[in-house]
Amino acid sequence: MIKKISFLQKITAFLMVWAVFSPMLLTAKNINQINGKKSLTETQKIIHVLNRLGFGVRSGDVEKVKSIGIDKYIEQQLNPSTINDSTADAKVKNLPVLAMSNEELFAKYPNPGAVMTAVAQKNGLQRDDLMGIRPNQQNQNTDEMKENQMSEADRQKYQKEIAEMYRKYNLGRPNQITQQLISSRIIRATYSERQLQEVMVDFWSNHFNVYSNKAATRWFLPEYDRDVIRPNALGNFKDLLLATAKSPAMLFYLDNFQSISPNANNNNQANNNRRRNRLMQNQQNQQQQRQQRGINENYAREIMELHTLGVDGGYTQEDIRQVARAFTGWTIVDARGYRRAFAAMANGKTDQRTERQMRQAGIPTDTPSGTFYFNERWHDDDTKTVLGQKINEGGIKDGLKVIEILVNHPSTAKFIARKLAVKFVSDAPSEKLVNRVAEAFTKSKGDIKTTLRALFTSEEFFAAENYRAKIKTPFELLVSSIRTLGADTNGGQVQSLLNKMGEQLYGYQAPTGYPDTAEDWVNTGALLERMNFAVALSSNQIPGTRVDLKKFEAKEKTQILENSLAAILYGEVNPNTRTMLLKQIEQPLIQTKLDSDMDEDDGEMMQGGGQTRQNRTRLNAPSGNAEVFKIVGLILGSPDFQRQ
């Protein structure tokens, strides 16, 4: 029998449950500490490897690893190209954005400004003339805005023409890009046999974080995942760092695509008179651009503070300035995609405004939109000094030299080693372990596999105190829950529950990326959302995600509990958790359908993450055996499953 209660009563009930559960999460007690064990059994080691090197244990996984041996399994995971991954590949084939170039994405899912440009040209207007089509513009009350205010009749006319443009050319909306990409991340993490590869994709996507809701950034994210992060996730750190530095996603997110030397027009005077004279024809326009842009230090700061050396890595503000000079001219062609998108809607004609800007910048007009381009005209070719080393290679080689210096710096080895140790071992790894892993990084010249191998073969990795000692992030919880129950998902509308738990992929505004320690994820509100997700999943309420729990069914509630604990936690459960579960299975079942705030809410992200409109999802009515999905949901929401 399902007891219907109000939303407020439901929250109160869940908070009462978590009033008991949450202290255990916060005290970081694990199974072996409670039972007084000093070493892991073979089965526990396998579970540990499956949880840390992957996204949780599926039915049959423990037996599979036991048959080939832990060491061989780890080595296979370190070499993903040897593992057949056809199941995961097949499941993402219906997501077209994954295979599209940036230029193709701009054409199919155009920047709204490009659509407005096409409509403006059709009506003999400038693009700026249509800005009034959006109601509630800021500063509407100024005299200038009053003069330019569009009439309601014109607004409706142009809105209708824009809608017709989308229909006529079968255009998609930009938010579909990130929705499909996130679906692919969920699908691959769930179904891929290359589990360590997917864990490292998640790790590096946060280490080299890019925020999707900053202007045109989202158009660059499929390429960022496909061509930058994935091929290098288990490769060499230098290659990965260079790939991110050249990535349009990173260039746009941290503004380096606009970084121009103040003396750009004066560089290489003797050899570039013809080119310089051509620029002088548009001197006034170029001067305005330099005033707006100039040298931007955002990327220079983050490549040292967050990507390589760490905040205490020994660099100075002057080093930041010098690195910024080295990366001037690293830019993006048609960064907002107007030219390519416009051509798709105007019979091959190009946006003359963008074409003119490209010619002024010296970029060949046949260069594909949304691609990396080194603009020699914008580069500061004078000598730089970074971390005590002089750089005078000239041109793009200045930035390449900076990358070489940073990768080989001892602070980088220590910084990367510590982050990996936190990810795979514990929230507070020992200095001894960090130093040992840093040494492997240095000796291998940044080889990621060698660095990880040093971590996985360390005594600390299999130490009993580190077993089930880390709290799963929301992404890890979501995927491990689906895997453990053998559920089937298309990765679509489940995204809204991931957002509610606080980890919208590519939705963290700060360049730090999402954190990876318990203190950042354990609080009353977060635990409630985790419980809501657990019950929604087990009761088949999430559209596009289905689970069959018949294997857990039994005549007695206590036997359902034992069946579920055996399958989900391999029978390992904290005595306090078992006591609480035994009490809860005798209580009336709370209706778990989330209220309409799930559909409308502007999900507030974690601190530093900003706010973003969530995917609108209305959950289905609960289905299945009510006693079974209640028990399974409670186990998924318990402290024991929240840990890995």
N, C-alpha and C positions, 0 to 999 in steps of 0.2 A: 504494500500500500504506500502510495506517495503522498506525503503530507505537504499541502500547498501553504507556503508562508510568504510574507512580504519580503521585499528586497532587503530592508533594514534588518528584519528578523534573521534572514539568511546570513547576512554579514555577521551579525552577533553570534550566531551559532558557530560559524566557521572560526571566528576569533576565539571562542571558548575552546575549540579543538586545538588551535595553534597556541593558546596560552600554555598548553601542556607540551606541545611539540617544540616550539621555538627555543626554549632554554637549552634543549639538547643540541640544536643546531649551533647555537652560539658558543657552547662550551667545547666544541670541536672534539668530542669523544667519538672514538670509532669502535668497531666491533672487537678488535683484538685488545684494545686498552681495557674495555669492559670485562672481557673474558680472561685478561691477564696473560695472553699469549705473547711470546717474544719473537716468533717467526711465522711466516705465512705457510700454509699448506700448498700443495701443488695446484689444487683447484682455486684457492684464493689468489695465487700468483697469476693464473690464467684470467680470472675475473678482473684483476687489477690491470693487466695488460689490455684487455678488451675495453675497459672503461677509460683508460688514459690514452692509449694509442688509437682509440676509436670512439664511437658514439654509443657505447653500451653493448650489452649481451643479447643476442638473439637466441631463439631456441636452436640448440644443436651446436652453437659456437664453441662452448667449452669442450665438448667432445672432439670437435674438429681440431682445435689447437692442441689438445692432449695427444691426438694421434700423430701429429707431425713434430711436436715439441715446441716449447716456448721460444727458444733461440731461433729456430728456423722460421717460425711465424713472424718474429720481429724483423728478421732479415728480409723476408718477403715484403713486409710492409715498407721497409726502407727502400725497396726497389719496385715501385708501383707499376712500372711498364711491363713487368713480368706477370702481372695479375690480370686475368680476363675480367673486364668490367662491362660486358655487353648488356647486362640487365639495366644498370643505371643509364648507360648510353641510350638505350631504347626508350626509357621513360622520359627523357628530356628532349626527344626529337620533335615533339609538337610545340616547342617553345622557340619560335622563329628568331627572336632577338639575339639568341646565343650565337648564331652564325653570321650575323650582319655586321658589316663595317660601320664605322662612325658615320660615314657619308650616307650609307644606305639607311641608317637609323634616322638621320636628319630628314631624309626624303619621305620615309614611311610614317614616322611619328614626329611631325614637324614642330619646331619651336613656334609657339603661338604668334610671336612677332613676325615670322616669315609668312604665315597665313594672312596676317593683317597687311603685310606689304603687298601681297598679290591682290587682295581686295582693294587696297588703296590705288594701285596702278590701274585696275579695271575702271575705277571711278575718277581717274585723273587727279588723284590726290597724292600727298606724301604720306609715308608711314606714320609720321608724328601726328598727322591730322586725325588719325583714328584712335589716338590714345584716349579720347573722351568717351570711347565706346564702353569703357569699364565704369560702372557707377561707383560712387563713394570715393572718388579720387581725393588724395590728400590735398590740402590747401585749396579746396574748392572755393572758398570765400574770398580769395584774393581777386583783385580787379582783372589780372591777367587770365585767371581761370574762368571768370565770368564771361570774358570776351570770347574765349575758345570753347565754352561749354556747348556740347553737342545737343541738338534738340532730341526729344524722345522719339520722334518719328524717324530721324536719321539713325539713331542708335538701333532701333528695331530693324531698320532696313539693312544696316551693315552686319548686325548680328545674324540676320537671316542669310545674308550672302556668305558669311563665314561658315555657318552650318552647312550650306549647300556645297562649299568648297570641300569640306570633309567628306560629304557623301559622294560627290562627283569623282574625286580621286581616291576614294577608299582609304582615307588617312586614319591613322590610329592616334590615340592620345598619349602624351609623353609618360604619364604614370604607368602605362602598360609595360614600359621598358623595365622599370625596377621591379614591378610585380612579377614579371616572367623570370627575371634574374634571381630574385629571392626564392621563387618556386624551385628553380634549378638547384640552388644551394641546399634547400631542404630535401629535395629528392635525392641528390647525390649523397648527402650525409646519411640519409636513411638506407639507401639501397646499394651504395658502392661497396665493392669488396676491397677497394683501396682506401681503407679507413684512415690510416695515418696521413695519406695525401689530403683527405678532406679536413682532418684536424689541423693540418698545417696551412691549408687554404684559409681556414677560419682564423688561425693565429696571425698570419701575415696580413690578412685583410683588416685586422684591428691594429697591428703594429704600423702598417702603412695606411692608416684610416683615410677614407674619402667620404665626404658627406653628400648624399645624393640630392638634397633639396637646395643646394646652392646653384642658382641659375642654371647654366647648361651642363652641369656636372653629370647628370643622370644619363645623357646621351653617350658618355664615354665609359660607363661602368661595365657593360658587357665585354668590351675589348679589354678593360682593366682586369677583369676576372679571367678571361679566356687566354689572353696573350701576355699578361704581365705576372699575375700571381700564380696561376696554376702551373705553367711550365717551369717556374723557378722555385716552387714551394719546397722541393727537396733537392735543389741544385746547389749553386754557389751564391753566397750572399752578395758578392760584388755584382754578379749578373742581375740579381734581383733588385739591388739598389739602383743600378743604372736603368733598368727597365722601368722602375717607378719614376725616376727622375725625368725620363723622356715621355712618360705616359700623359696624354692629354687630360686624363682624369685628375692626376696630381697637379699638373701645370695649372689647370683651371681652379681647382679647389684652393690651392695655396697662392694663387695670383701670379705665379712666375711667368705666365704667358704674356703678361703686360710689362715685364721688367725690361727697361731700356736704359742704356747708358745715356747720361745727360749730354755726353759729347758724341752721340751716335753719328751725327752728320760730319764730324771732323776726323773720325778715325780713318786711317789709311788714305790720307789726302792724295798723296803722290800717285797712288795706283788706282784711285777710284774717282778721278775728276768727272768722267762722263756720268757715272752713276750719281755722284753728288749733285751735278748740275740738274739732273732730272728730278732729284728730290727737292731742289730749291724752287722748282715751279709750284710746289705746294707747301712752301715754307711756313706760311701762317697756320695751315692745318696741322702740319707736323709739330709745330711749336705748341699748339694746344694739346696735342696728344702727349707730348713729353711732360707738360705741366700736370696733366691728369695722371700719368703713369710714372715715368722715371724708374729708378731702381726700387724694386720691391724686395724687402728682406724677409717676408713670411716663410718662404721655402728654405732659405738659408738657415734660418733659426731652427726650423723643425727637423731638417735633415741632420743637424747636429744634436739637438736636444732629445728628439724622439726616435729618430731612425738609426742613429749610430752611437755617438759618444755618451749620451745620457746627460741629464741636467747638471751633474757634477763631473763632466768629462774633461774639464780643463780648458775649455774655449772661452773667449772673451767677446764682448760686444764688437770689438774691432774685427775679430775673426768672422763674425756674422756678416759684417759689412763687406769684407773681402770675398767671402763665399758668394754673396749676392752679386757682386761684380762679375765673378767667374761664370755665373749662370745667366747673365744678360743675353738676350737673343734666343733663348730656348723658348719657343712659342708654339702656337697652334694655328693652323690655317683655318680661316673662317670659323672662329671659335664658337660662335652661336648658331652656325649652320644655316644662316639665312640664304646664302647663295645656292646651296644644293637643294634645300627644300623649295625655294622659289622656282628653281628650274623644273622641278617635278610638277608644278602647278601652272606653268606658263609656257608649255610647248618647247621646253629646252632653253628659253630665254633666261638670262641670269639676272640676279639682283645687282643693278648698276652701282648702287651705293657701296655694296661689299666689294665688287670688282674694283672700284676706284680706290678703296682703302687698301686692297691688296697690292695694287700697282704702286701706290704711294709708299708702301712698306717694302717694296722690292720683291714681293713674293710672286712667283710665276702663277698666272691665273688658271693654269691647268692642273695645279696641285690639288689633290682631293681634299675636300672639306673635312675638318675634324682630325687632321693628322699632325704629327709632330713636324716642326720645321725649325732648323737653326738659321736665324736671320743674322747674317754677318754684319749687316749695317747697324743693327741694334747693340752689338756686342762691345763691351769695354775691353780693348786689347792691351791696355797698360798692364804693367807687372803688378801682381798681387802677392801678398804674404799671408799664408794660412797655417796656423799652428806652428809658426816659426819656419815654414818652408816657402821659398819663393816659387811663384808660378808665372811663367812667361811663355808657355807653349803657343799661345795665340789661338783665336777662334774657339771652336767647340772643344778643343783639347784642354782648354782651361778648366772647364767643368769636369771633364774626364779625369784630370789630374786631382781635382778636389775629391772625387769619389775614391780614387786610389789611396789618397792620404787618409781619408776617414776610415775606410775598410781596414787598413793596416794598423790603425792606432790601437794601442792596448786597451783604452777605455771602451772601444767598440766591442772587443772580444768579451770583456767583463759584463758590459750592459746586455748584450744578446744572451750570454750564458745565464745571467740572472733571470731574464724574462722567460727563457725556456725552462729553467729549473722551477720557477713559480708555476708555469703551465703544467709541467708533467710530474713534479715531485711534491711540493708543498708550498703554502703561502709564505713561509719563512725559511727558505733553504739555507743551509750552512755555508759559510764563506769557503770552507774546504771544498765543498761540492762545486760551488760557483767557479772557484779558481781552476779546478780540474777540468771542467767543461770549457772554460775560457782558453785553457792551454790547448785543448783539442781543436778549438776554432782557429787559433793562431797557427798551429803547426800544419793544419790542413788548408791554410789560406782561405778560410771562410767556407769550407765545404759543409753544407748543412747536414748531410747524412752522417758524416764522421762526427760532427758535434753531437747529434742526437744519439748516435751509437754509444758515445762516452757517457751520456746521461742514462740510457737504458741499461747499461751494464754496470752502473754504479751500485754500491752497497745500499745507498740511501733510497734508490728507486723502489726496491723491494722490501724496505724496512717496514716492520709491522705497524709502526706509528703513523705511516703515511697511507695505509690501506683505508679506503673510504674516508679520507681526511679532508678532501677538497669539496666545496659546494659547487654543484653544477650551475653553469650560467643558464639563463632561460633557453637559449638555443640548444645547449647540451641536454637540458631536461626535456624539451619538446621532442627532439630526435630520438633520444634514448627511450622515451616512453613509447613512441610509435614502434621502434625496433623491438622492444621487449614484449609488447603485446602482439607482434606480428600483424600490425594494422597496415592498411593500404592507404596511401595519400597521394594527391596530385600536387601538394605543396602550395595550393592556392589560398583558400579562405582560412586555413589554419594560421596564416600570417597574422591575422588580427589578434589572435590569442597570444602569439609571440610578442606582438607590440604591447599588449596589455601587461605582459610580464616584465616589460621594460627593455627589450632588446630588439628593436626594429633594425634589421640588417641594413647597413649603409645609412642609418638614421641618427648616428651620433655626431653632433655638430662640432665638438672639439676635436682637434687633430690627434688627441691621445688614443682614441678608440675606446671600446668598452673595456672595463677593468676585469681582472681575473682572480680576485680574492674574495673571500667570504664576506668581509665587512662591507663590501660594496653592494652585496645582493641580499643580505639577510635583514629584513625588517618586517614589521607586521603587515604592511600593505602588500609587499612583494610576496610574502608567504600566502596571503589570501588569494592573490591572482594565480599562484602556482596550484593551489588547491582547486580553484575554479577550472583551470585548464585540465587538471587530472580527471575530475569528475565529468567534464564535458567530453573528453576523449573516450573514457571508458563507457559512457552512456550513449555514444554515437550521435552526439549533437552537432558535430562540426561538419558542415557541408564539404564534400570532396575528400573526406577521411573516414574510413570505415574499419571497424574492428569486430571480430567474432570471439566472444568470451565463453563459448560453450564448453571448452575444455576445463574451465574452472568450476563448472556446475556440480552440485552435490545436494543430497537431501537435507543435510544439516548445515547451518550457518558456520559452525566451527570448522567443518570439513571444507567448505568453500574458502574460508580463511587460510587453512593449511595448504590447500591446492594452490592458492594465489601466492602465498609466501614462498612456496617451493619453486614456482615458475619464475617469479619476478625477482626474488632476493636469494634464491638458492638456499632457502631455509635459514639464512643468517639474519636474525632480527634482534634488535635491542629489547631486553625484557620489558622495559618501560613502554616501548612502542607496542609490543604484543598485548600488554595489559590495556593500553588505551584502545587498541583495535577491538579487543574482546568486549569492551564497554560500548563502543560505538556501533557494533553490529546489532546490538539489541535496541538501539534507539530508532525512532521513526525516521524514514528516509526523507531527507530534505530535497525539495524540487530544485534541480541544479540549473535549469534554464536561465541564462543571464538575461537581465532586463534590457530595455531598448537603449540604455546608455552605451551598450556595446556597439550600436550602429552609429550613433551620432557623436560619440566622444572624440574630442581632440586629445589624443593620448599624450599625457605628460610623460616625457622620457626621464631617464635618470638625470641627476644633476650634471650639467654640461651638455646635455643632449638636445636641448631646445624642445619645441613642440612640433608635431606633424599630424596631419589628418590621417587617420587610420583607414585601412580597407573596411568598407561597411559590410558587416557580416551579421546576419540574423541566424542564430543557432536553431537547429532542428529540435523537435520534441524528443525527450529521452526515449530510447528503445532498447529492448533486450531484457534480460532477467534483472529486475531491480536490485535484488539482494547481491547479485554478483557484481554489477557495475558499481554499487556503493562500496563494496569491500575493495575491489580493484582500485577504484579512485582514491580511497583513503590510503592504500599502500603506496600508490604513485606519489601521493602528496605527503607521505611520511618522511621524517628526517633520514631514515635509512636509505630510501631511494633517491633522495635529494643529494646524497653524497656519492662521490666516485673515488 
